Amino acid sequence: MKKNWMMRARAVHADFHTQSEKKSIRSAWDFLHSFEEFPQGVRHIILPSGIELLFMNLKTHALARHIFSIDQAPLIFSFHLSGFGHARMNYSLTREEIVNGEPGKTIISFTPDAQCETETRPGQHYRVLNIYISPSRLYSQLGEQPDTVPRAMRPALEGSRTFPYTRSAPMSTQTRVILDQIFNSPYQGVLQDMHLEYKSMELIISQLYEAQGSEVATRQSTLRPNDIERIREAERILTSDLENPPTLEAMARQVGINTTKLKQGFREVFGTTAYALLREERLRKADGLLREDRMSITEIAHHLGFSDTSHFIREFSKHYGTTPGRFSRSCGR
C-alpha cells in the first residue's frame, strides 16, 4: 500500500510541473473542466487523498471574465495574499451573491447549483491558493461529528444542496505562517506531496476552528451594528499610515467610541488586538516591498514604522521563519 501511495504521489508531482502545457484538465470537479487549460502561473495539483489545490501566482494585463456552472460543489477554502477580484454567484433568478477577493482575506464557500462569473482585473499580481475538498470526505475525516464545524456549514457536510455557505474573514497570523510554509516549501517529489497533504489539512482545520469561534463570539457579542462599523473604520485609520499610526485613544476619539469598547471590538471583529493587527499589516507590506526590490531593508523598516532595523528583522523572522535578507534572496533579489 505504501508503494502504491508513493507511485501516485510521483504521478501527481509530475502534473505540478506540466499542467500549464496540457489541454485537458484532470479534476473531480466539472466546473474546473470548463477551463480548456490554466494560464501560465496557475498550477493544479491532485493530492493522493483526493484534495485538489489550485495555486495562482500571475500578473494580469487585461480584464478577464470567466463564466461557468457549478453542479456538484466542493467545499472551497480560498486564501488571497494579493490581487483584487470578485465572483458573482447566481443561485436562482432572484438570489445573487458577490464574493470579493482581496489581499489578506480567507474565504470558505459551498455553492451548489450555481452560475458563477469570476472577474480578474488588469494590472494585478494575484497570489492565491484554493483548496477543494468533497464535503462528504471532510465529514468522514471529522468522524461524522457535525459539532466540529460552524452550524451554518453543517447542512453541506450532511449532504444538503439547498443551503449554500460563504464566510469571508481577515487572514490570521497562524494562517499566514502556514501559507508561507506552503509557498516556500523546500521539498521536492514525494516529500513535497506529503508536505502539501499535511499543510492543506492544517489550513482547513485552522479555518474551521476560526469560523466556529467567530460564530460563537457573534452570538455572544454585545456590540451593536453601528459599533461594528466604527471598529472597522478604526481599523482603516490604523492601517492607513503604518509609519505613524494613531494611538488607541486617538482612534477612539476619531470614530466616536470609548477605548474599552474599541479594544473589545478589535478582538470580536478581527480576532486580535489593534497592536497585533498593525504588526501583521506591517509585515504583509514588508513581504511586498521585499519582492519589489526597490528599497533596502533599513528603508523598509523605517517606511513601515519599526523602531529600528533590528526590530524589523526580529519581527519578520518570528513571523515568516526567515530573515528579510534570506527572504529577499529567495525571491531572486
Buried (B, 14 or more C-beta within 10 A) or exposed (E): EEEEBBEBBEEBBEBBEEBEEEEEBEBBBEBBEBBEBBEEBBBBBBBBBEBBBBBBBBEBEEEEEEEBEBEEBBBBBBBBBBBBBBBBBBBEEEEEBEBEBEBBBBBBBBBBBBBBBBBBBEEBBBBBBBBBBBBBBBBEEBEEEBEBBBEBBBBBBEEBBEEBBBBBBBBBBEBBBBBBBBEEEEEEEBEBBBBBBEBBBBBBBBBBBBBBEBBEBEEEBEBEEEBBEBBBBBBEBBBEEBEEBBEBEBBBBEBEBEBEBBBBBBBBBBBBEBEBBBBBBBBBBBBBBBBEEEBEBEEBBBBBBBEEBEEBBEBBBEBBEBBBBEBBEEEEE
